[in-house]
Amino acid sequence: MTARLYKFLQGIPTGLLWVFVVIWTLPTFSLFVNSFRSKNAQTARGWWAFPEDDAALGLGNYSDVLASTSAGGLKQGLVNSFAIAVPATIIPIAIAAFAAYGFAWMDFRFRKGLFIATVSLLAIPSQVALIPLLQTYSGGAHFTIPWLEKTITIIPDMSLAGTTTAVWLTHTAFAMPFAIFLLHNYISQLPKDLFESARIDGADHFTIFWKLVVPLSIPVLAAFAIFQFLWTWNDYLIALTMIGANGANHPATIKIASMAGQFGAREHLLSAGAFVQAAVPLMVFFLLQRFFVRGLLAGSVKG
């Protein structure tokens, strides 16, 4: 499969590939140029006129965006985005890696059924669970037994509504089925002889997992980390639902959405805000890109 894909890509003319690259990057380049242009320059002429109005170019939009005033305020939004994206990326990887190893190499009752049930959760739209989760965060979960006239508290009221904790907990829960599925496909295809040799030497499951599975699974762990970080960093719906009107905890995506102001008075700041917000996931991708393709292809073929 991989060889055929590589052969197909080799058959595409280089000039045609460059045409696709230019077409794909043109909107992003126009946004980048506008991020340095003043409001008057953006409204008077298109982005392609930027060589003619060099006097209008500057870093004013970026300074306004990163200011702590209402005109920008993105600095605190970036801090909140980190407070959401970092735990929402690390925690699912840690839990899912243990679960994937257990499903792949540990024998216990109902293993296949539990794995199928876990992966089946991917079919449930996350949007339908947002309001019940918000109610749980704000009031807890309780079960009433009518004939006993007794209420059992399943989850206590943790008063998490309006906090970044509610957002990364939600992202962690939604990410778990895909993380377990992706990591299981990779870990289950590691050489069986390697694990048997480790058991003969007296290694227990935790030692095998920490000394063998984790180092060998770095490509797929990095691939999932990229996916999860990009998803949580660029999320808008879950953050808005869980945080609501608590502006102090709004991530960068909500800050940018409200940056234009009333009647679009500050819409010229949107392009600069978009590039500030995109800088972090771009750095994450370039740092981990050498693992990305290997991780995506993990578990897709054997041999």
C-alpha positions as CSV (number, residue, x, y, z in Angstrom):
1,M,0.0,0.0,0.0
2,T,2.7,2.4,1.0
3,A,4.9,1.5,-2.0
4,R,2.0,2.1,-4.4
5,L,1.2,5.5,-2.9
6,Y,4.9,6.5,-3.2
7,K,5.0,5.3,-6.8
8,F,1.8,7.3,-7.5
9,L,3.2,10.5,-6.0
10,Q,6.4,10.0,-8.0
11,G,4.4,10.0,-11.2
12,I,2.9,13.5,-10.6
13,P,4.8,16.3,-12.4
14,T,6.7,18.6,-10.0
15,G,5.3,21.7,-11.8
16,L,1.7,20.5,-11.1
17,L,2.5,19.9,-7.4
18,W,3.9,23.5,-7.2
19,V,0.6,24.8,-8.7
20,F,-1.3,23.0,-6.0
21,V,1.0,24.4,-3.3
22,V,0.5,28.0,-4.5
23,I,-3.2,27.6,-4.7
24,W,-3.4,26.1,-1.3
25,T,-1.2,28.7,0.4
26,L,-2.5,31.8,-1.3
27,P,-5.4,32.5,1.1
28,T,-3.0,32.0,4.1
29,F,-0.5,34.3,2.5
30,S,-3.1,37.0,1.9
31,L,-4.1,36.7,5.5
32,F,-0.5,37.1,6.6
33,V,0.0,40.2,4.5
34,N,-3.2,41.8,5.9
35,S,-2.0,41.2,9.4
36,F,0.7,43.9,8.9
37,R,-1.6,46.4,7.1
38,S,-3.5,49.2,8.8
39,K,-7.3,49.3,8.9
40,N,-7.5,52.0,6.2
41,A,-5.2,50.1,3.9
42,Q,-7.2,46.9,4.4
43,T,-10.5,48.6,3.6
44,A,-9.2,50.7,0.7
45,R,-7.3,48.1,-1.4
46,G,-6.8,44.4,-1.7
47,W,-3.9,42.6,-0.1
48,W,-2.1,42.4,-3.4
49,A,-1.5,46.2,-3.2
50,F,0.8,45.9,-0.2
51,P,4.0,46.7,-2.2
52,E,2.5,50.1,-3.0
53,D,1.5,51.1,0.5
54,D,4.6,50.1,2.4
55,A,4.0,53.0,4.8
56,A,0.9,51.3,6.0
57,L,2.8,48.1,7.0
58,G,3.8,47.6,10.6
59,L,3.3,45.6,13.8
60,G,0.6,47.8,15.2
61,N,-2.1,45.1,14.8
62,Y,0.0,42.6,16.7
63,S,0.7,45.0,19.5
64,D,-3.0,45.7,19.8
65,V,-3.9,42.0,19.7
66,L,-1.5,41.1,22.5
67,A,-2.4,44.1,24.7
68,S,-4.3,43.5,27.9
69,T,-7.0,46.0,26.9
70,S,-10.4,45.1,25.4
71,A,-9.1,45.9,22.0
72,G,-6.9,42.9,22.1
73,G,-6.7,40.8,25.2
74,L,-5.4,37.8,23.4
75,K,-2.4,37.3,25.8
76,Q,-4.6,35.9,28.6
77,G,-6.5,33.9,26.0
78,L,-3.3,32.1,25.0
79,V,-2.5,31.3,28.6
80,N,-6.0,29.8,28.9
81,S,-5.5,27.8,25.7
82,F,-2.3,26.3,27.2
83,A,-4.2,25.5,30.4
84,I,-6.7,23.6,28.3
85,A,-4.6,22.0,25.5
86,V,-1.6,20.7,27.6
87,P,-3.5,18.5,30.1
88,A,-6.1,17.6,27.4
89,T,-3.2,16.2,25.3
90,I,-1.0,14.6,28.0
91,I,-3.7,12.9,30.1
92,P,-5.4,11.0,27.2
93,I,-2.0,9.7,25.9
94,A,-1.1,8.4,29.4
95,I,-4.4,6.7,30.1
96,A,-4.9,5.4,26.5
97,A,-1.4,3.9,26.3
98,F,-2.0,1.8,29.4
99,A,-5.4,0.8,28.1
100,A,-4.1,0.0,24.6
101,Y,-1.4,-2.3,26.0
102,G,-3.9,-4.0,28.2
103,F,-6.3,-4.7,25.3
104,A,-3.4,-5.8,23.1
105,W,-1.2,-8.0,25.3
106,M,-3.1,-8.9,28.5
107,D,-5.6,-11.7,28.8
108,F,-8.7,-11.0,30.8
109,R,-12.4,-11.8,30.5
110,F,-14.5,-9.8,28.0
111,R,-11.4,-8.2,26.5
112,K,-12.7,-8.1,22.9
113,G,-16.1,-7.0,24.0
114,L,-14.8,-4.1,26.1
115,F,-12.5,-3.0,23.3
116,I,-15.4,-3.0,20.8
117,A,-17.6,-1.1,23.2
118,T,-14.8,1.5,23.8
119,V,-14.2,2.0,20.0
120,S,-17.9,2.2,19.4
121,L,-18.0,5.4,21.4
122,L,-16.4,7.1,18.4
123,A,-19.8,6.9,16.7
124,I,-21.5,9.1,19.3
125,P,-21.5,12.8,18.4
126,S,-19.8,14.8,21.0
127,Q,-22.3,17.6,20.7
128,V,-25.1,15.6,22.2
129,A,-23.1,15.2,25.5
130,L,-22.1,18.8,26.0
131,I,-25.3,19.9,27.9
132,P,-25.4,16.8,30.2
133,L,-21.8,17.2,31.0
134,L,-22.3,20.9,31.8
135,Q,-25.1,20.0,34.1
136,T,-22.9,17.4,35.8
137,Y,-20.1,19.9,36.3
138,S,-22.4,22.5,37.8
139,G,-24.7,20.3,39.9
140,G,-23.3,16.8,40.0
141,A,-25.1,13.6,39.0
142,H,-27.8,12.1,41.2
143,F,-30.0,9.0,40.9
144,T,-33.3,8.9,42.7
145,I,-35.0,5.6,43.8
146,P,-38.7,6.4,43.9
147,W,-39.9,3.5,46.0
148,L,-37.2,4.0,48.6
149,E,-37.5,7.8,48.4
150,K,-33.8,8.0,48.4
151,T,-31.3,9.9,46.2
152,I,-27.9,8.5,45.5
153,T,-25.1,10.8,44.5
154,I,-23.1,9.3,41.7
155,I,-20.9,12.4,41.0
156,P,-20.8,15.2,43.6
157,D,-21.1,18.9,42.6
158,M,-17.5,20.0,41.8
159,S,-18.5,23.5,40.7
160,L,-16.4,23.2,37.5
161,A,-18.8,25.2,35.2
162,G,-17.0,28.3,33.8
163,T,-13.5,26.9,34.4
164,T,-10.8,25.7,32.1
165,T,-10.8,22.4,34.0
166,A,-14.2,21.6,32.7
167,V,-13.0,22.1,29.1
168,W,-9.9,19.8,29.3
169,L,-11.8,17.2,31.2
170,T,-14.4,17.1,28.4
171,H,-11.7,17.0,25.7
172,T,-10.0,14.1,27.6
173,A,-13.2,12.1,27.7
174,F,-14.0,12.7,24.0
175,A,-10.4,11.8,22.9
176,M,-10.1,8.6,24.8
177,P,-11.8,6.2,22.3
178,F,-9.8,7.4,19.3
179,A,-6.6,7.4,21.3
180,I,-7.1,3.8,22.5
181,F,-8.0,2.7,19.0
182,L,-5.0,4.3,17.4
183,L,-2.5,3.1,20.0
184,H,-4.0,-0.4,20.1
185,N,-3.5,-0.8,16.4
186,Y,0.2,0.0,16.8
187,I,1.0,-1.7,20.0
188,S,-0.8,-5.0,19.0
189,Q,1.6,-5.3,16.0
190,L,4.8,-5.1,18.0
191,P,6.9,-8.3,17.8
192,K,5.5,-10.9,20.1
193,D,8.9,-12.5,20.6
194,L,10.1,-9.3,22.2
195,F,7.4,-9.6,25.0
196,E,8.0,-13.3,25.5
197,S,11.7,-12.8,25.9
198,A,11.0,-10.0,28.5
199,R,8.7,-12.3,30.4
200,I,11.3,-15.1,30.5
201,D,13.7,-12.6,32.0
202,G,11.2,-11.9,34.7
203,A,9.8,-8.6,33.6
204,D,6.2,-7.8,34.7
205,H,3.6,-5.9,32.6
206,F,4.6,-2.5,33.9
207,T,8.2,-3.1,33.2
208,I,7.4,-4.3,29.7
209,F,5.2,-1.3,29.1
210,W,7.6,1.3,30.3
211,K,10.9,-0.2,29.0
212,L,9.7,-1.6,25.7
213,V,6.3,-0.4,24.6
214,V,6.7,3.3,25.3
215,P,10.0,3.7,23.5
216,L,8.8,1.7,20.5
217,S,5.5,3.6,20.3
218,I,6.9,7.2,20.2
219,P,5.8,7.7,16.5
220,V,2.2,6.9,17.2
221,L,2.2,8.8,20.5
222,A,3.5,11.9,18.7
223,A,1.0,11.5,15.9
224,F,-1.9,11.4,18.4
225,A,-0.4,14.3,20.3
226,I,-0.4,16.5,17.2
227,F,-4.0,15.6,16.4
228,Q,-5.2,16.2,20.0
229,F,-3.3,19.4,20.5
230,L,-4.5,20.9,17.3
231,W,-8.1,19.9,18.1
232,T,-8.1,21.3,21.7
233,W,-6.1,24.4,20.8
234,N,-8.5,25.3,18.0
235,D,-11.7,24.3,19.7
236,Y,-14.5,26.9,20.1
237,L,-17.7,25.1,20.7
238,I,-16.7,23.0,23.8
239,A,-14.9,25.9,25.4
240,L,-17.8,28.3,24.9
241,T,-20.3,25.8,26.2
242,M,-18.3,24.9,29.3
243,I,-17.0,28.4,30.2
244,G,-19.9,30.5,29.0
245,A,-19.7,34.2,29.9
246,N,-16.7,33.9,32.2
247,G,-14.4,36.0,30.0
248,A,-11.4,35.6,32.3
249,N,-11.2,31.9,31.3
250,H,-11.9,32.2,27.6
251,P,-9.3,30.6,25.4
252,A,-7.7,32.3,22.3
253,T,-10.4,31.1,19.9
254,I,-13.2,32.8,21.8
255,K,-11.1,35.9,22.2
256,I,-10.5,36.1,18.5
257,A,-14.2,35.6,17.7
258,S,-15.1,38.6,19.8
259,M,-12.2,40.7,18.7
260,A,-13.9,42.4,15.8
261,G,-16.1,44.3,18.3
262,Q,-19.4,46.0,17.7
263,F,-20.3,46.7,14.0
264,G,-16.8,45.3,13.0
265,A,-15.0,48.3,14.4
266,R,-11.8,46.2,15.0
267,E,-12.1,43.6,12.3
268,H,-8.7,44.6,11.0
269,L,-7.2,42.8,14.0
270,L,-8.6,39.4,13.1
271,S,-5.8,38.5,10.7
272,A,-3.1,39.3,13.2
273,G,-5.0,37.5,16.0
274,A,-5.3,34.4,13.7
275,F,-1.6,34.2,13.1
276,V,-0.7,34.7,16.8
277,Q,-3.1,31.9,17.7
278,A,-1.8,29.7,14.9
279,A,1.9,30.1,15.8
280,V,1.8,27.6,18.6
281,P,0.2,24.6,16.8
282,L,2.6,25.2,13.8
283,M,5.6,24.9,16.1
284,V,4.2,21.7,17.6
285,F,3.6,20.3,14.2
286,F,7.1,21.1,12.9
287,L,8.7,19.7,16.1
288,L,6.9,16.4,15.7
289,Q,6.4,16.1,12.0
290,R,9.1,13.4,11.6
291,F,6.9,11.1,13.6
292,F,3.6,12.2,12.0
293,V,3.5,10.0,8.8
294,R,5.0,7.0,10.7
295,G,2.3,7.4,13.3
296,L,-0.5,7.7,10.8
297,L,0.6,4.6,9.0
298,A,1.0,2.7,12.2
299,G,-1.1,-0.4,12.3
300,S,-2.4,0.1,8.7
301,V,-0.3,-2.7,7.1
302,K,1.5,-5.8,8.3
303,G,4.9,-7.1,7.4
